């Protein structure tokens, strides 16, 4: 009985996309001739997933229009178009340890990740990024930074690869349909995600020196799943909550103090559900083919993140180059006396990610399963440069006073001030994956 679980998406939480709801490591094997309720133990299953993901969005810029009615809201203009593709392989291991309790491990390995930004208007002088000095007129290509980019190419980052986190988990099944057919299979678990890879950074002076993919963030995910096979169909539901815990010493998610807010990576909450329909269910030959249709709603809460523009912001905020996004690490010491390079990551606005999935799954014999999966992902429009100016302390002016500890050192007027912010709109991702499992 194959199930649908969230697919690996790099920069976002990643889980297996072909795992049996009804099989509990350390529990019982449903693949038998005894009407699906056997006494054999499933002690171990191994799995390997491959995912190809293509991300796209449009970056628009808020602009101040003095002729516009303030009640009509802030006007935006299209500035850049973003595209990224990635290839990821994830080996996994599930081991039953005691009576429906199991441990898990996974290594999501990014084989390749490449991204680029293109000007919406082929006349580069019409780009607000160029006008504000965020991007040079000649563009920037990490593989050849001294040569102007061709056509409408605005920015191309280095090709990245490597490992972000190691996943270690513990789960248990409080109910198991294979033991009591009047109840669903209910699993509950927790995964710790340990940052182990090279932290993603961008140095305009040596743009290909860092090719890491890690955010340097240790996270905890709490999850629960429900599934019940009803003849030829198996409905399922999954809930999860992902929260950052600590950061590596070289992570970009550092707290500069003063009036900085929401400096951690954003939290995520996911609700997923679907229905697996068995087109073929031959218990005698232990062969099955099923179609799985599901949907996800994943909420990304306000926090700091790597966005479509993070490398560009790091380029424009390099203190050695005199860019417009250079920060002031100590607002008490007079403006600009303690320059701080912009890390590239920025505060994001809350947004929702909606996913539709179609999967074709098959079982060949008692031990081997595989799946082909396709995801279509839509993201609601949201600001990607959203840092507050600071925090108003206990005074009576309801303002962030310059030169005081109320100031947020991570706020850059050029991109964070209302009327200058960048927004990600028309976000759309396509993910194609394959998965194979072997049970012992």
C-alpha angles and dihedrals in degrees: 000000000000121000140196119247128168114288123238110269114176113232089024132066113294130205139163117284100201116045130131115249092197095051114082115187107238089022131078135311115240093195101090139104092254097093090277098299110100138158098228115118123234101210103168140011127184126200141181124197131192122195132183113195129188115192126190137172142150122244115216128184128221112235132190113240112186090192093058123096106251089224090063092069131236116322119230133198129200112254112161142008120221131208131172134171130190139182117209133181120194123189114196138189130197119188126185112223107171137355104326092334121118145171126222139197133186138177113201102199118191107216094185137352123182131174139179142176125216131196114253089210114049087214096084093197088068092064116102088211089062094041091054095043094246089123126024117243090244092053125227131264115184091210092055110013096171096057122078113247119249129246113338098339108132103172137358120186129206120282106258134203141160141077127315105182143355113229119217119176147175124204142168138190112231089183126028121190090203090065098036115022092194090070135057124242106264119188129185126186151147130225126199114207112204119199108229108148133087109289114246110250135155125218113185089202091056105017096172097044092091117049098158125133101198123114090202092233127134111212141185123216123193115195144171133188135194125195136162129182112223107184107287095001137063118193117197140183132193133193126187142169123202120196132174116240112178138345133230115255092253096043118126090228095091125145111233092190124218109086098341115138135186093014096156128086111276122267121237134209123192134194116185134172140165150144129254113206120198111221091176126022111170106168094178092060093030092234126140139172121188141173118221121199119182148149138214134205111195120181118206111201127211114284141105120301147161103264136183088275102043097110091045091051090050089051092051093044100051105130090209092061100044096239126173095250098060109136132215111237094195115037090181093065099064125276115302098000093114105039117197123192113239108251093216096236114106141187114273132205121241112275141169128235117204122193133190117195137194119186135179112204132185139184122205112190125329099304112034130074134163138178142195114211136188126190131190112196128192124189126200117238114269143163116261097188101053109138116147119236089240143281124300108229128204100308134110104244100076089221137112102248115220116238094026136101088262091079120102107226089204094060116104114188092208093067107009101051116098107262092032103057126121118233130196111222137172091025110184131166133186120201126187119185145169128201138188131195135191120193125202 
